[in-house]
Amino acid sequence: MRHLRIFFRVIIETGIGVKRSGWSNWLVVSILAIALTIFGGILQLTMTMKNVVTACGSQLEISAYLKDGFQPKRVAREISQIPEVQLVEIVTKDVAWDEMKSTFKVASLANPLPNTLHIRASNPQAVEAVAAKVKLLGAVENIRYPLKVARKINDLRHFIELAGFAITAALSAATLTVIGNTIHLLIESRQREIEILSLMGVSPFYIKGPFILQGATYGAGSALVAILVLTGVHLYLDPYVTDQLVSIAPFLAKNLEYGLWETFAIVIGLGVLVGAGGSWWTSGRYIKI
Amino acid sequence: MIRLQNVTKDYGGSPALINVNLHIALGEFAFLVGPSGAGKSTLMRLLYREETPTSGSVFVGGVNLNRLHRRQVPLLRRRLGTIFQDYKLLPRQTVFNNVAYILRALGVDEKEVAKRVQSALSVVSLEHKGDAYPDELSGGEQQRVGIARAIVNGPPVLLADEPTGNLDPATSLEIVQLLERIAERGTTVFISTHDTTIVNALRRRVIYLKGGEIVSDVDSGVYELEPNLNV
């Protein structure tokens, strides 16, 4: 009970500190919120890409585009001899062209589409082996399969992740400086008070605690602002992004995950960590008890 | 209650205290006198562990302060009531909150805080000034708030570093008589001062410090500017 009362008093002292900080509260929260929004945005983007990669990786289908002059049925028969192939479906160039014309307004052109075979492998591990064998066939012009796309997305994701974390690290360092300066100014303005409290035998936890909690409050407040912005952006962009992704890869309609809650949890965690960490370091440096 | 053994404090070549030996018993009332620069404040700071001696040992309540870990210093200070020349009150807190601060920081519940603060304020006759802010009080009243704050946690030792330095003679006498009354309740009171009037009015133990050395230690003494050496 006694510890609870002490903690309660530390919270009250934190509130007093926040009130005394005035305009600098807004400065700290704004800068940290910008850093967290960028971090959260990048995190969400890379998490979505990771989910797309995972979804692509679990797809069993390979599309093989045939050269003109080859009989699709004959090539399909040849491919179905491969042991790991479960099913081969033929989409002739005429069927594909009719489908395209029914979906889009297409000018009167000669049919430019190739005959296509949709090949299903027996398991995800077999996809690459089947793709390699199919590609070797003379009738096959090109192949596309989700795993190949996944690799490209994954390379891009790694790059975005790296760049994103570098930007976040730089912004976090800037934020730490601003938090440090704000808490330093607050400590300077309360130096006499701190000296008195120390001489009265008030514990370091009670003296430093409000400053550290104030930093954590900045972090939590900034994280909430960042979450609001990210939610807004997500709600605005979600239908567009989903349409685009599903049009590229229809199987994503069922598998698309944005990792929104994970992003929010990490943003709050990072915000509180940066806020409390900056204050802890500053109070340790400037409060000599 | 307070014991110094062969204590020397040296600030990089200029000694503030030289081989000081001193013992003040439980419940005793004593003055530490001497001219400015004699080492009085240094000795006081050693007692509340604001400083550590260059050599020798300082004991308060049987605890060797040389061996006290930094984390334990707040525990020591809670057992000491300390009164300062400049009062050291929290300017943005009311009288009540100034006195209550340490109790709240120790997690004492509010009913008990109110009871103890009222009791401490009544000892210094300021129970009606609880809602006032320090800058609304006279110097004497501010020092009485400082005394109330020092005694609110019931410390066995009260240290007063030049408590009347900023006060007129009449108020100084009131303050020191108040401290004497507190000592009568069993608290050890140790006052550093260079105010001859208050020392001579009370005729209590007087320890004379000059050039960092104790040159005189007399029970029921007076403060003479050039004391007879009577250690």
Interface residues (C-beta under 8 A of the other chain):
Chain A: M1 R2 H3 L4 R5 I6 R9 R192 E193 E195 I196 L197 S198 L199 M200 G201 V202 S203 P204 Y206 I289
Chain B: Y48 E50 R70 R71 V73 P74 L75 L76 R77 R78 R79 L80 T82 F84 K88 L89 L90 Y101 I102 R104 A105 L106 G107 V108 D109 R149
